[in-house]
């Protein structure tokens, strides 16, 4: 090559460095593509995305063609650089040509292109896919041989070649949703997060407690039964015979009103339109309970403990409200569970669910134990407190305002104290006045 002009050699060296930069950027861009966005774009008809997805389906072949090309141009660049050094400075300069060439390749063919590719993978990966695909076809025999030898070596090392499929776990999906930012509306993101949380919620977390269940007692005068149905606050009601421990059916009041036009409407007629009650065990996940209700077309299920005693009932409305927020009003005779005071504190019913309070008020009350404010206070105090007792729960000053029998019925909760955020809720933290 003594007759080749030095300018041609320099141009060849520059071209080889540019080719090295192309392969380096291609490798980083293809590997940095978001597989889920790539799948979405491919399904939407994006040609570059479709081609990139096809190449990534066989990552060993894709890396094979990129590395074969990259190493070929790097070795060629090294040879051309040595030849240029020999032509310009003699045989002794060949060894010294490695140092500047290494710096040039490192900066302009490795670090620079790979940094840009990592920042803008789609802008680079989709165009280069149109070049890599035909190039893979041309050099396929070489790539096949290289891949065969490399995979054989990996198998000897006990490395599985089945490939790790890109699947998001629930925790990873939560993180992805939280990091979506402005790309996803806040309301939609919160609903999706709540749906993911349903897997960790049991029916007792959302159930209407036993003392708030409204039913129709059949062991009373028939006129009283009719009055109870006419003044009920819910459309579906359990039928009781001797109390909540003996639920004999569930009726829909709309069907009752149609049937009540008949002069012969009596208990037997009422039972003719009643459905068998559906029971679910405590500890059952909300997701399973919802699937069971969907399969049996129930609107609510009765929650029972290990002894068969009624604990409460879980409704589809409660489950939906856990996902999209509250959209129904409480029954008139139940009162407001949360009332804001002018001093920034809140009057809270003792039967209020801790999960509801945390969601509605953005509080951080502990949810690992009792489900209601009353239960949390009683567990915290290890006793039934009297009115006027004050305590600190997870940094929230709580004052017991009213008790009835063995339950706390009304408390005042003040804003969380900054200096006590994360405070333990062991009984010694409580004080009585």
C-alpha positions as CSV (number, residue, x, y, z in Angstrom):
1,X,0.0,0.0,0.0
2,X,3.0,2.3,-0.5
3,X,1.4,3.9,-3.5
4,X,-1.8,4.9,-1.6
5,X,-1.9,8.6,-0.9
6,X,-1.6,9.6,2.8
7,X,-4.8,11.6,2.5
8,X,-6.7,8.5,1.4
9,X,-5.5,6.6,4.5
10,X,-6.5,9.5,6.8
11,X,-10.0,9.5,5.2
12,X,-10.2,5.8,5.6
13,X,-9.2,6.1,9.3
14,X,-11.9,8.8,9.9
15,X,-14.5,6.6,8.2
16,X,-13.6,3.6,10.3
17,X,-13.8,5.7,13.5
18,X,-17.3,6.9,12.4
19,X,-18.3,3.3,11.7
20,X,-17.1,2.3,15.2
21,X,-19.1,5.2,16.6
22,X,-22.1,3.9,14.7
23,X,-21.8,0.4,16.1
24,X,-21.2,1.6,19.6
25,X,-24.3,3.9,19.5
26,X,-26.3,1.1,18.0
27,X,-25.5,-1.3,20.8
28,X,-26.3,1.1,23.6
29,X,-29.5,2.5,21.9
30,X,-30.9,-1.0,21.1
31,X,-30.3,-2.3,24.7
32,X,-31.6,0.9,26.3
33,X,-35.0,0.8,24.6
34,X,-38.0,0.6,26.9
35,X,-39.5,-2.7,26.0
36,X,-43.0,-1.7,27.0
37,X,-43.0,1.5,25.0
38,X,-41.4,-0.4,22.1
39,X,-44.2,-2.9,22.2
40,X,-46.8,-0.1,22.2
41,X,-45.1,1.7,19.3
42,X,-44.8,-1.6,17.3
43,X,-48.5,-2.4,17.9
44,X,-49.3,1.2,16.7
45,X,-47.6,0.4,13.4
46,X,-44.3,2.2,13.8
47,X,-42.0,0.5,11.3
48,X,-38.7,1.3,13.1
49,X,-40.2,0.0,16.4
50,X,-41.4,-3.2,14.6
51,X,-37.9,-3.8,13.2
52,X,-36.2,-3.0,16.5
53,X,-38.5,-5.4,18.3
54,X,-37.8,-8.1,15.8
55,X,-34.0,-7.7,16.2
56,X,-34.3,-7.7,20.0
57,X,-36.2,-10.9,19.9
58,X,-32.8,-12.6,19.3
59,X,-30.4,-10.4,21.4
60,X,-27.5,-12.8,20.9
61,X,-27.7,-12.4,17.1
62,X,-28.2,-8.6,17.4
63,X,-25.1,-8.3,19.7
64,X,-23.2,-10.6,17.4
65,X,-23.6,-8.5,14.3
66,X,-22.9,-5.3,16.2
67,X,-19.8,-6.6,17.9
68,X,-18.5,-8.3,14.7
69,X,-18.9,-5.0,12.9
70,X,-17.4,-3.0,15.7
71,X,-14.4,-5.2,16.2
72,X,-13.8,-5.4,12.5
73,X,-13.7,-1.6,12.1
74,X,-11.6,-1.2,15.2
75,X,-9.0,-3.6,14.1
76,X,-9.0,-2.1,10.6
77,X,-8.6,1.4,12.2
78,X,-5.6,0.2,14.2
79,X,-4.0,-1.2,11.1
80,X,-4.6,2.0,9.1
81,X,-3.3,4.1,12.0
82,X,-0.2,2.0,12.2
83,X,0.3,2.4,8.4
84,X,-0.1,6.2,8.6
85,X,2.4,6.4,11.5
86,X,4.9,4.3,9.5
87,X,4.5,6.4,6.4
88,X,4.9,9.7,8.3
89,X,7.5,8.9,11.0
90,X,9.0,5.5,10.2
91,X,8.9,2.1,11.8
92,X,9.6,3.3,15.4
93,X,6.3,5.4,15.4
94,X,4.0,2.4,14.9
95,X,4.1,1.5,18.6
96,X,3.4,5.1,19.6
97,X,0.4,5.3,17.3
98,X,-1.6,3.1,19.6
99,X,-1.9,5.8,22.3
100,X,-3.5,8.6,20.3
101,X,-5.7,6.1,18.4
102,X,-7.0,4.7,21.7
103,X,-7.9,8.1,23.0
104,X,-9.6,9.0,19.7
105,X,-11.6,5.8,19.7
106,X,-12.5,6.1,23.4
107,X,-13.8,9.6,23.1
108,X,-15.3,9.7,19.6
109,X,-16.3,6.1,19.0
110,X,-17.2,4.9,22.5
111,X,-18.0,7.3,25.3
112,X,-19.5,10.1,23.1
113,X,-21.8,8.0,20.9
114,X,-22.9,5.7,23.8
115,X,-23.7,8.7,26.0
116,X,-25.9,10.2,23.3
117,X,-27.5,6.8,22.6
118,X,-28.3,6.3,26.3
119,X,-30.0,9.7,26.4
120,X,-32.0,9.3,23.1
121,X,-32.3,5.6,22.5
122,X,-35.4,5.8,20.2
123,X,-34.0,8.5,18.0
124,X,-31.0,6.3,17.3
125,X,-32.3,2.8,17.6
126,X,-35.2,3.1,15.1
127,X,-33.1,4.4,12.2
128,X,-30.1,2.1,12.8
129,X,-32.5,-0.9,12.9
130,X,-33.0,-0.4,9.1
131,X,-29.3,-0.8,8.7
132,X,-28.6,-3.6,11.1
133,X,-31.4,-5.8,9.8
134,X,-30.0,-6.2,6.2
135,X,-26.4,-6.2,7.6
136,X,-27.4,-9.2,9.8
137,X,-28.6,-11.0,6.7
138,X,-25.3,-10.3,4.9
139,X,-23.0,-11.4,7.7
140,X,-25.3,-14.1,9.1
141,X,-22.9,-17.0,8.6
142,X,-20.2,-15.2,10.6
143,X,-22.7,-14.1,13.3
144,X,-24.1,-17.7,13.5
145,X,-20.7,-19.2,14.0
146,X,-19.7,-16.6,16.6
147,X,-23.0,-17.0,18.4
148,X,-22.7,-20.8,18.4
149,X,-19.3,-20.7,20.0
150,X,-20.2,-18.0,22.5
151,X,-23.5,-19.8,23.6
152,X,-21.6,-23.1,23.9
153,X,-19.1,-21.4,26.2
154,X,-21.9,-19.9,28.3
155,X,-23.6,-23.3,28.6
156,X,-20.3,-24.7,29.9
157,X,-20.4,-22.1,32.6
158,X,-23.9,-23.1,33.5
159,X,-25.5,-19.9,32.3
160,X,-29.1,-20.3,31.1
161,X,-29.8,-19.1,27.6
162,X,-33.6,-19.2,27.8
163,X,-33.6,-15.5,28.2
164,X,-35.1,-13.3,30.9
165,X,-38.5,-12.0,29.8
166,X,-39.2,-8.4,30.6
167,X,-42.1,-8.6,33.0
168,X,-43.0,-6.0,35.6
169,X,-43.7,-7.1,39.1
170,X,-46.4,-5.3,41.1
171,X,-43.8,-3.3,43.0
172,X,-42.0,-2.3,39.8
173,X,-45.4,-1.3,38.2
174,X,-46.1,0.9,41.3
175,X,-42.7,2.6,40.9
176,X,-43.4,3.1,37.1
177,X,-46.8,4.7,37.8
178,X,-45.3,7.0,40.5
179,X,-42.6,8.1,38.1
180,X,-45.0,8.7,35.2
181,X,-45.3,12.4,36.2
182,X,-47.3,14.5,33.9
183,X,-47.6,11.8,31.3
184,X,-50.4,10.2,33.3
185,X,-53.2,12.2,34.9
186,X,-53.0,12.2,38.7
187,X,-56.5,10.8,39.2
188,X,-55.8,7.9,36.8
189,X,-52.5,7.2,38.4
190,X,-54.0,7.1,41.9
191,X,-56.8,4.8,40.7
192,X,-54.3,2.4,39.2
193,X,-52.2,2.4,42.4
194,X,-55.3,1.7,44.4
195,X,-56.1,-1.3,42.2
196,X,-52.7,-2.7,42.8
197,X,-53.2,-2.2,46.5
198,X,-56.3,-4.3,46.5
199,X,-54.2,-7.4,46.5
200,X,-52.9,-6.6,50.0
201,X,-56.3,-5.6,51.5
202,X,-58.6,-8.0,53.3
203,X,-62.4,-7.7,53.6
204,X,-62.2,-6.6,57.2
205,X,-60.3,-3.5,56.1
206,X,-63.3,-2.3,54.1
207,X,-66.3,-4.0,55.7
208,X,-69.2,-2.2,57.3
209,X,-68.9,-3.2,61.0
210,X,-71.6,-5.3,62.6
211,X,-73.1,-2.5,64.6
212,X,-73.8,-0.5,61.5
213,X,-75.6,-3.2,59.5
214,X,-79.2,-2.4,58.8
215,X,-81.5,-5.3,58.4
216,X,-85.2,-6.3,58.6
217,X,-86.2,-8.2,61.8
218,X,-88.9,-10.7,61.0
219,X,-89.8,-11.6,64.6
220,X,-92.0,-8.5,65.0
221,X,-95.4,-7.3,63.9
222,X,-95.8,-7.4,60.1
223,X,-96.7,-3.7,60.1
224,X,-93.3,-2.9,61.8
225,X,-91.6,-5.0,59.1
226,X,-93.3,-2.9,56.4
227,X,-92.3,0.3,58.2
228,X,-88.7,-0.8,58.4
229,X,-88.6,-1.6,54.7
230,X,-90.3,1.7,53.8
231,X,-87.8,3.8,55.8
232,X,-84.6,1.8,55.0
233,X,-81.6,3.6,53.8
234,X,-80.3,0.8,51.5
235,X,-81.9,-1.0,48.6
236,X,-80.6,-4.5,49.6
237,X,-81.2,-5.6,53.1
238,X,-80.6,-8.9,55.1
239,X,-83.6,-10.6,56.6
240,X,-83.0,-11.4,60.3
241,X,-84.8,-13.8,62.6
242,X,-83.8,-13.1,66.1
243,X,-80.9,-10.8,65.4
244,X,-77.8,-10.5,63.2
245,X,-76.5,-13.9,64.2
246,X,-79.4,-15.5,62.2
247,X,-79.6,-14.0,58.7
248,X,-82.0,-16.0,56.7
249,X,-82.0,-14.1,53.4
250,X,-81.4,-10.9,51.4
251,X,-84.0,-8.9,49.6
252,X,-83.9,-6.1,47.1
253,X,-86.5,-3.4,48.1
254,X,-87.3,-2.6,44.5
255,X,-88.7,-6.1,44.1
256,X,-90.4,-5.8,47.4
257,X,-92.3,-2.6,46.3
258,X,-93.5,-4.4,43.2
259,X,-94.7,-7.3,45.2
260,X,-96.3,-5.2,47.9
261,X,-99.0,-4.0,45.5
262,X,-100.5,-7.5,45.9
263,X,-103.0,-7.6,48.8
264,X,-101.6,-11.0,49.8
265,X,-98.1,-9.7,50.4
266,X,-96.8,-11.5,53.5
267,X,-93.7,-13.2,54.9
268,X,-94.0,-16.1,52.6
269,X,-94.2,-13.8,49.6
270,X,-91.2,-11.9,51.0
271,X,-89.2,-15.1,51.2
272,X,-90.1,-16.0,47.6
273,X,-88.1,-13.1,46.3
274,X,-85.3,-13.3,48.8
275,X,-81.8,-14.7,48.0
276,X,-79.6,-16.9,50.0
277,X,-77.0,-14.7,51.9
278,X,-73.4,-15.0,50.7
279,X,-70.8,-15.4,53.4
280,X,-67.0,-14.7,53.2
281,X,-64.4,-15.6,55.8
282,X,-62.4,-12.9,57.5
283,X,-58.9,-12.7,56.1
284,X,-60.2,-13.1,52.5
285,X,-58.6,-10.7,50.1
286,X,-60.8,-8.0,48.6
287,X,-59.9,-9.2,45.1
288,X,-61.1,-12.8,45.8
289,X,-64.3,-11.5,47.5
290,X,-65.0,-9.2,44.5
291,X,-64.6,-12.1,42.1
292,X,-66.9,-14.3,44.2
293,X,-69.5,-11.5,44.2
294,X,-69.1,-11.0,40.5
295,X,-69.5,-14.8,39.8
296,X,-72.6,-15.0,42.0
297,X,-73.9,-11.6,41.1
298,X,-74.0,-10.5,44.7
299,X,-73.8,-6.8,45.7
300,X,-72.5,-7.6,49.2
301,X,-71.1,-10.4,51.2
302,X,-71.4,-11.1,55.0
303,X,-68.0,-11.4,56.7
304,X,-67.8,-14.0,59.4
305,X,-65.0,-15.1,61.7
306,X,-63.6,-18.6,62.4
307,X,-66.5,-19.4,64.7
308,X,-69.1,-18.3,62.2
309,X,-70.0,-15.1,64.0
310,X,-71.0,-12.1,61.9
311,X,-68.3,-9.4,61.9
312,X,-69.7,-7.1,59.2
313,X,-70.5,-6.9,55.5
314,X,-68.4,-6.0,52.4
315,X,-70.1,-4.2,49.5
316,X,-69.1,-3.6,45.9
317,X,-69.6,0.1,46.6
318,X,-67.0,0.0,49.4
319,X,-64.5,-1.7,47.0
320,X,-65.2,0.8,44.2
321,X,-64.7,3.7,46.7
322,X,-61.4,2.2,47.7
323,X,-60.4,2.6,44.0
324,X,-62.0,5.9,42.8
325,X,-62.8,7.6,46.1
326,X,-66.0,8.2,47.9
327,X,-69.1,8.8,45.7
328,X,-72.0,8.0,48.0
329,X,-73.3,9.7,51.1
330,X,-73.6,8.1,54.5
331,X,-77.0,7.0,55.7
332,X,-78.7,9.9,57.5
333,X,-78.8,8.2,60.9
334,X,-75.0,7.5,60.9
335,X,-73.8,11.1,61.2
336,X,-70.6,12.5,59.8
337,X,-67.5,10.5,60.6
338,X,-65.2,13.5,60.1
339,X,-66.0,17.1,61.0
340,X,-63.4,19.9,60.6
341,X,-62.9,22.4,63.4
342,X,-61.8,26.0,63.2
343,X,-58.6,25.3,65.1
344,X,-57.5,22.8,62.4
345,X,-58.4,19.7,64.4
346,X,-61.0,17.1,63.4
347,X,-63.9,15.5,65.2
348,X,-63.8,11.8,64.2
349,X,-66.2,9.0,64.9
350,X,-64.7,6.1,66.9
351,X,-66.1,3.7,64.3
352,X,-64.3,5.4,61.4
353,X,-62.0,3.1,59.5
354,X,-58.3,4.0,59.7
355,X,-57.8,3.2,56.1
356,X,-60.5,5.7,55.1
357,X,-59.0,8.4,57.3
358,X,-55.6,7.9,55.9
359,X,-56.9,8.1,52.3
360,X,-59.3,11.0,52.8
361,X,-57.1,13.1,55.2
362,X,-53.7,12.1,53.9
363,X,-52.8,10.9,57.4
364,X,-50.4,8.2,58.4
365,X,-52.1,6.3,61.2
366,X,-50.9,2.7,61.7
367,X,-52.9,0.1,59.8
368,X,-51.2,-3.1,60.8
369,X,-53.5,-3.9,63.7
370,X,-57.0,-2.6,64.5
371,X,-59.2,-1.3,61.7
372,X,-61.0,1.5,63.5
373,X,-60.1,4.5,65.6
374,X,-61.8,2.9,68.6
375,X,-59.8,-0.3,68.2
376,X,-56.6,1.6,67.7
377,X,-57.1,3.6,70.9
378,X,-58.2,0.6,73.0
379,X,-55.2,-1.4,71.8
380,X,-52.9,1.6,72.4
381,X,-54.2,2.2,76.0
382,X,-54.7,-1.5,76.8
383,X,-57.8,-0.3,78.5
384,X,-61.2,1.4,77.9
385,X,-60.4,5.2,78.1
386,X,-62.7,7.7,79.7
387,X,-63.7,11.0,78.2
388,X,-61.0,13.6,78.5
389,X,-58.1,11.1,78.0
390,X,-55.4,12.4,75.7
391,X,-52.8,10.3,73.9
392,X,-50.3,10.5,71.0
393,X,-50.8,8.1,68.0
394,X,-48.1,8.1,65.4
395,X,-47.5,11.8,66.2
396,X,-51.2,12.8,66.1
397,X,-52.5,14.3,69.3
398,X,-55.8,12.5,70.1
399,X,-58.4,13.5,72.7
400,X,-61.2,11.1,73.7
401,X,-64.4,13.2,73.7
402,X,-67.1,10.6,74.2
403,X,-67.4,6.9,75.1
404,X,-70.4,4.6,75.3
405,X,-70.2,1.3,77.2
406,X,-67.0,-0.4,76.0
407,X,-66.3,1.7,72.9
408,X,-64.9,5.2,72.1
409,X,-67.5,7.0,70.0
410,X,-66.0,10.4,69.4
411,X,-62.4,11.8,69.4
412,X,-60.6,14.9,68.4
413,X,-57.5,14.5,66.2
414,X,-55.1,17.4,65.8
415,X,-52.5,17.8,63.0
416,X,-49.4,15.6,63.3
417,X,-46.6,17.1,65.3
418,X,-43.5,17.5,63.1
419,X,-41.0,16.7,65.8
420,X,-42.8,13.4,66.6
421,X,-43.3,12.0,63.1
422,X,-42.7,8.3,63.2
423,X,-43.1,8.1,67.0
424,X,-43.9,4.6,68.3
425,X,-47.5,3.9,69.4
426,X,-46.7,1.9,72.5
427,X,-48.9,2.5,75.6
428,X,-46.3,4.5,77.5
429,X,-46.7,7.3,75.0
430,X,-50.2,7.9,76.2
431,X,-51.2,10.2,79.0
432,X,-54.5,10.7,80.8
433,X,-56.0,13.8,82.3
